[in-house]
């Protein structure tokens, strides 16, 4: 059975699509995006976190659930890529 690990670019695009699904207009122009600009309140924050967890089939650790961690979409995408890879590796080890 082959295992497919997403590239950081694929994670970034899936994250952008996920945020678009939450009603945000994300421009992919090569510049980093401060996600805090899109999140107006705690309900929006929770909606985004839940959408991301569902999109990537991961549970974001509590220490990541800090508003300031959303200051860079590039950094957040990198963290999600690493978290997804760890999740896949853990599942393979449990087979």
Secondary structure as UniProt FT lines:
FT   HELIX           8..21
FT   TURN            22..23
FT   HELIX           35..37
FT   HELIX           42..56
FT   HELIX           62..64
FT   HELIX           67..70
FT   HELIX           73..93
//
